[in-house]
Amino acid sequence: MKKAISIILSFLFFFSIPLFVSASRDMLTESEISEILQSLEDNSQEFPVAEKFRIKVDPGDLSVVPGLDEDWLNILLLGTDTGSYALNYGRTDTMIILSVNRVSGKMRLSSLVRDMYVNIPPHNLSNRINAANAFGGPLLAVKTVNETFGLNIRHYVSINFNGFINVINKLGGVELLLSRSEAQIVGAVYSEEPVMLNGEQALNYVRIRELDNNFGRNERQRKLLSSMFNKVLSGNDMKQSMSALTETLKHMDTNLNINDLLTLIIPVFTGMESMDTCGFPAQGDWQFKTSEKSQSVIVFDKEATARKLHDYIYKGILP
């Protein structure tokens, strides 16, 4: 336990410096919006929205819903795949809400399917939810999630998935239980027991699409994240864990400060082993459709999804 606490405290020291500073800007023109939409549909671009078009969100204007249980701290985890470019640009491959109860230590992960068709503020542009980060970075992603689901998220952690390979390798790999098809795709030996994956295999694992759809992909992302958390927090090899955490910092950004992180130390240690995971929207609340821009999107029951997400986060009720 002492080793694990030392790891977390050292991590918090480096982790406490926000890298992304936002400011307000004027509304976009129709021509700018049109150019952005065209760029977003060009999958060859890693850097799809030019800086001059980026929507700057005031940190005090995140559409936070008042009156929710403040014992629960909700943090938006964003996974980008932006190659050699800077963090906080491009679509988010992963959007997960990490909910931590500051009193009981209970932790829950709620993953949001990337193709959900939503309105992105402040222009109410209809697009996939994973485009919010491309329009205006993590603060716009937070604001979009809050407005869509009626939440009170104020914090984010953004990481570039290309950094996962080095991070996982420095951890000595991660253990995951794979199906026979998953093992074949990632190049691992199939076993009925959890197998150790290196960084490249783990990244291929969370990118699997051919076996199911983005819902299955979200489940794999949650499993990988849980496995990584458990290995870091076990504190079995302090030098190895510190090396992995230092590597993580090269590929991530956050607006959490040192005080925020210090309040999470005890909850993380007490709640990690019993962490729950769930994906949204729930079965029966969504369907595949083609948008007016010929996008393949997921249209969902917003009211039902928001209600079930709240029930899961605050009451532990699975949809």
DRENBA-768969 format. One line per field, with one value per residue (C-alpha): x, y, z; residue in one letter; chain. Coordinates in nm, 3 decimals, decimal comma. Each point is the difference from the previous one (the first is absolute). Example, Ala and Ser with C-alpha at 12.3 -4.5 7.8 and 13.67 -1.06 7.14 Angstrom:
px	1,230  0,137;
py	-0,450  0,344;
pz	0,780  -0,066;
drenvex	A  S;
dokol	A  A;
! end
This chain:
px	0,000  0,283  0,157  -0,329  -0,061  0,352  -0,072  -0,324  0,147  0,291  -0,242  -0,220  0,293  0,060  -0,366  -0,121  0,104  -0,279  0,130  -0,309  -0,109  -0,331  -0,147  -0,318  -0,041  -0,267  -0,255  0,111  -0,129  -0,202  0,297  0,228  -0,252  -0,024  0,379  0,020  -0,267  0,184  0,327  -0,156  -0,119  0,354  0,130  0,348  0,052  0,146  -0,036  -0,348  -0,098  0,232  0,086  -0,168  -0,332  0,031  -0,278  0,148  -0,205  0,022  0,087  -0,288  -0,252  -0,016  -0,382  0,037  -0,336  -0,053  -0,156  0,169  0,161  0,336  0,136  0,050  0,284  -0,048  0,303  -0,010  0,273  0,083  0,209  0,128  0,192  0,174  0,332  0,288  -0,225  -0,073  -0,255  -0,358  -0,038  -0,197  -0,287  -0,005  0,020  -0,105  -0,232  -0,039  -0,147  0,198  -0,220  0,166  -0,192  0,210  -0,161  -0,038  0,281  -0,229  0,106  -0,199  0,092  -0,266  0,114  -0,177  -0,022  0,193  -0,260  -0,290  -0,166  -0,021  -0,016  0,342  -0,017  0,004  -0,121  -0,216  0,182  -0,130  0,292  0,146  0,086  0,365  0,029  -0,039  0,370  0,090  -0,212  0,132  0,209  -0,085  -0,194  -0,244  -0,021  -0,085  -0,260  -0,158  -0,025  -0,150  -0,263  -0,085  -0,035  -0,068  0,324  0,236  0,341  0,266  0,319  0,159  0,303  0,105  0,254  0,139  -0,044  0,323  0,173  -0,170  0,258  0,290  -0,205  -0,115  0,344  0,148  -0,263  0,123  -0,321  -0,362  -0,202  -0,329  -0,240  -0,038  -0,241  0,153  -0,075  0,147  0,318  0,037  -0,043  0,252  0,252  -0,020  -0,016  -0,358  -0,061  -0,301  0,200  0,103  0,302  0,270  -0,011  0,278  -0,070  -0,057  -0,228  -0,201  -0,046  -0,116  -0,240  -0,181  -0,017  -0,179  -0,310  -0,048  -0,142  -0,298  -0,045  0,093  -0,191  0,234  0,294  -0,109  -0,016  0,355  0,118  -0,153  0,165  0,342  -0,037  -0,099  0,296  0,243  -0,142  0,028  0,359  0,115  -0,178  0,124  0,336  0,188  0,283  0,033  0,277  -0,201  -0,319  0,177  0,157  -0,344  -0,156  0,280  -0,053  -0,375  0,063  0,164  -0,324  -0,266  -0,164  -0,239  -0,163  0,003  0,215  0,199  -0,284  -0,244  0,241  0,087  -0,368  -0,005  0,285  -0,205  -0,307  0,220  0,167  -0,324  -0,218  0,215  -0,052  -0,379  -0,014  -0,307  -0,011  -0,290  -0,062  -0,253  -0,243  -0,158  -0,138  -0,342  0,064  0,185  0,007  0,238  -0,097  0,149  0,014  -0,079  0,375  0,004  0,174  -0,057  -0,119  -0,176  -0,331  -0,103  -0,272  0,161  -0,242  0,017  0,378  0,050  -0,232  0,176  0,343  -0,101  -0,145  0,325  0,236  -0,193  -0,188  0,200  -0,301  0,104  -0,215;
py	0,000  0,241  -0,062  0,061  0,325  0,119  -0,072  0,195  0,297  0,024  -0,030  0,275  0,241  -0,016  -0,052  0,321  0,250  0,065  0,033  0,122  0,361  0,113  0,339  0,126  0,077  0,128  -0,228  -0,176  0,117  -0,227  -0,037  -0,098  -0,258  -0,140  -0,031  -0,172  -0,253  -0,079  -0,044  -0,231  -0,231  -0,028  -0,300  0,046  0,311  -0,046  0,373  0,060  0,343  0,295  0,202  0,312  -0,190  -0,155  0,080  0,128  -0,089  0,200  -0,239  0,156  -0,073  -0,380  -0,026  -0,163  -0,118  0,110  -0,209  -0,334  -0,202  0,171  -0,307  -0,135  0,156  -0,056  0,024  -0,033  -0,229  0,068  -0,222  0,157  -0,151  0,303  -0,147  0,244  0,302  0,172  -0,121  0,129  0,001  -0,242  -0,231  -0,200  -0,375  -0,044  0,195  -0,145  0,163  -0,098  0,047  -0,009  0,023  0,218  -0,153  -0,373  -0,031  -0,178  0,038  -0,042  0,026  0,104  -0,021  0,204  -0,141  0,229  0,009  0,138  0,282  0,311  0,379  0,155  0,343  0,294  -0,030  -0,312  -0,171  -0,353  -0,241  -0,304  0,059  -0,087  0,311  0,241  -0,030  0,080  0,316  0,138  -0,236  -0,173  0,289  -0,006  -0,377  0,046  0,265  -0,222  -0,298  0,216  0,149  -0,336  -0,199  0,263  -0,052  0,214  -0,093  0,265  -0,200  -0,201  -0,216  -0,032  -0,253  -0,083  -0,372  -0,012  0,042  -0,313  -0,229  0,147  0,038  -0,363  -0,129  0,192  -0,162  -0,338  -0,062  -0,043  -0,313  -0,047  -0,288  -0,038  -0,187  -0,230  0,253  0,291  -0,197  -0,076  0,365  0,138  -0,279  -0,159  -0,366  -0,092  -0,117  -0,039  0,200  0,369  0,049  0,266  0,250  0,238  0,361  -0,062  -0,296  0,198  0,290  -0,242  -0,151  0,328  0,079  -0,324  0,077  -0,300  -0,230  0,214  0,379  0,307  -0,138  -0,299  0,232  0,212  -0,311  -0,091  0,352  -0,020  -0,338  0,131  0,310  -0,210  -0,232  0,292  0,166  -0,320  -0,060  0,356  0,009  -0,341  0,166  -0,330  0,165  0,368  0,070  -0,158  0,184  0,335  -0,054  -0,069  0,302  0,227  -0,129  0,061  0,369  0,040  -0,094  0,158  0,324  0,086  0,292  -0,182  0,182  -0,139  0,055  -0,190  -0,289  -0,015  -0,047  -0,306  -0,197  -0,178  -0,061  -0,149  -0,241  -0,106  -0,019  -0,135  -0,370  0,030  0,243  -0,042  0,058  0,060  0,132  0,250  0,028  -0,322  -0,274  0,096  0,374  0,046  -0,085  0,046  0,270  0,212  0,373  0,277  0,021  -0,374  -0,085  -0,338  0,103  -0,132  0,171  -0,055  0,078  0,295  0,015  -0,374  -0,008  0,299  -0,157  -0,338  0,162  0,194  -0,314  -0,184  0,273  0,105  -0,318  -0,281  -0,119  -0,175  0,070;
pz	0,000  0,086  -0,340  -0,177  0,189  -0,088  -0,366  0,005  0,189  -0,243  -0,289  0,141  0,025  -0,375  -0,091  0,159  -0,270  -0,252  -0,354  -0,182  0,047  -0,149  -0,079  -0,158  -0,370  -0,234  -0,163  -0,317  -0,336  -0,229  -0,235  0,289  0,120  -0,353  -0,025  0,337  -0,095  -0,323  0,188  0,254  -0,276  -0,138  0,196  -0,147  0,213  0,346  0,068  -0,144  0,139  -0,048  0,309  -0,136  -0,005  0,345  0,246  0,327  0,305  0,320  0,289  0,197  -0,276  -0,014  0,030  0,341  0,133  0,364  0,274  -0,073  0,279  0,055  0,180  -0,350  -0,199  -0,374  -0,230  -0,378  -0,134  -0,365  -0,224  -0,322  -0,287  -0,147  -0,109  0,032  0,056  0,329  0,251  -0,004  -0,377  -0,213  0,086  0,320  -0,046  0,361  0,232  0,350  0,310  0,310  0,309  0,342  0,327  0,231  0,311  -0,070  -0,255  -0,246  -0,365  -0,320  -0,369  -0,254  -0,362  -0,268  -0,351  -0,235  -0,281  0,204  -0,197  0,219  -0,010  0,058  0,169  -0,036  -0,361  0,053  -0,285  -0,054  -0,005  0,168  0,366  -0,068  -0,222  0,294  0,085  -0,360  0,005  0,326  0,209  0,327  0,156  -0,291  0,036  0,369  -0,079  -0,266  0,235  0,276  -0,232  -0,154  0,322  0,267  0,194  0,207  -0,143  0,055  -0,055  -0,278  -0,067  -0,364  -0,126  -0,342  -0,066  -0,197  0,336  0,134  -0,157  0,199  0,319  0,000  -0,089  0,293  0,222  -0,120  -0,193  0,108  0,066  -0,184  -0,054  -0,377  -0,220  -0,260  -0,276  0,201  0,069  -0,372  -0,099  0,252  -0,058  0,345  0,099  0,090  0,357  0,226  0,255  -0,027  -0,229  0,013  -0,288  -0,097  -0,099  -0,370  0,067  0,256  -0,242  -0,271  0,255  0,073  -0,372  -0,097  -0,205  -0,228  0,269  0,100  0,003  0,202  0,299  0,015  -0,053  0,298  0,218  -0,096  0,079  0,348  0,062  -0,103  0,217  0,302  -0,053  -0,025  0,313  0,200  -0,103  0,079  0,334  0,110  0,069  -0,042  -0,193  0,090  -0,252  -0,281  0,092  0,027  -0,341  -0,148  0,170  -0,119  -0,354  0,033  0,073  -0,341  -0,170  0,219  0,111  0,285  0,177  0,335  0,255  0,292  0,250  -0,222  -0,030  0,369  0,084  -0,228  0,161  0,268  -0,222  -0,271  0,241  0,166  -0,310  -0,283  0,064  -0,018  -0,292  -0,222  -0,376  -0,237  -0,354  -0,132  -0,171  0,126  -0,220  -0,133  0,028  -0,330  -0,369  -0,293  -0,248  -0,278  0,066  -0,246  -0,066  -0,085  0,327  0,162  0,346  0,309  0,071  0,361  0,252  0,175  0,293  0,073  -0,036  0,233  0,260  -0,012  0,012  0,312  0,158  -0,066  0,124  0,310  0,096  -0,155  -0,200  -0,321  -0,308;
drenvex	M  K  K  A  I  S  I  I  L  S  F  L  F  F  F  S  I  P  L  F  V  S  A  S  R  D  M  L  T  E  S  E  I  S  E  I  L  Q  S  L  E  D  N  S  Q  E  F  P  V  A  E  K  F  R  I  K  V  D  P  G  D  L  S  V  V  P  G  L  D  E  D  W  L  N  I  L  L  L  G  T  D  T  G  S  Y  A  L  N  Y  G  R  T  D  T  M  I  I  L  S  V  N  R  V  S  G  K  M  R  L  S  S  L  V  R  D  M  Y  V  N  I  P  P  H  N  L  S  N  R  I  N  A  A  N  A  F  G  G  P  L  L  A  V  K  T  V  N  E  T  F  G  L  N  I  R  H  Y  V  S  I  N  F  N  G  F  I  N  V  I  N  K  L  G  G  V  E  L  L  L  S  R  S  E  A  Q  I  V  G  A  V  Y  S  E  E  P  V  M  L  N  G  E  Q  A  L  N  Y  V  R  I  R  E  L  D  N  N  F  G  R  N  E  R  Q  R  K  L  L  S  S  M  F  N  K  V  L  S  G  N  D  M  K  Q  S  M  S  A  L  T  E  T  L  K  H  M  D  T  N  L  N  I  N  D  L  L  T  L  I  I  P  V  F  T  G  M  E  S  M  D  T  C  G  F  P  A  Q  G  D  W  Q  F  K  T  S  E  K  S  Q  S  V  I  V  F  D  K  E  A  T  A  R  K  L  H  D  Y  I  Y  K  G  I  L  P;
dokol	A  A  A  A  A  A  A  A  A  A  A  A  A  A  A  A  A  A  A  A  A  A  A  A  A  A  A  A  A  A  A  A  A  A  A  A  A  A  A  A  A  A  A  A  A  A  A  A  A  A  A  A  A  A  A  A  A  A  A  A  A  A  A  A  A  A  A  A  A  A  A  A  A  A  A  A  A  A  A  A  A  A  A  A  A  A  A  A  A  A  A  A  A  A  A  A  A  A  A  A  A  A  A  A  A  A  A  A  A  A  A  A  A  A  A  A  A  A  A  A  A  A  A  A  A  A  A  A  A  A  A  A  A  A  A  A  A  A  A  A  A  A  A  A  A  A  A  A  A  A  A  A  A  A  A  A  A  A  A  A  A  A  A  A  A  A  A  A  A  A  A  A  A  A  A  A  A  A  A  A  A  A  A  A  A  A  A  A  A  A  A  A  A  A  A  A  A  A  A  A  A  A  A  A  A  A  A  A  A  A  A  A  A  A  A  A  A  A  A  A  A  A  A  A  A  A  A  A  A  A  A  A  A  A  A  A  A  A  A  A  A  A  A  A  A  A  A  A  A  A  A  A  A  A  A  A  A  A  A  A  A  A  A  A  A  A  A  A  A  A  A  A  A  A  A  A  A  A  A  A  A  A  A  A  A  A  A  A  A  A  A  A  A  A  A  A  A  A  A  A  A  A  A  A  A  A  A  A  A  A  A  A  A  A  A  A  A  A  A;
! end
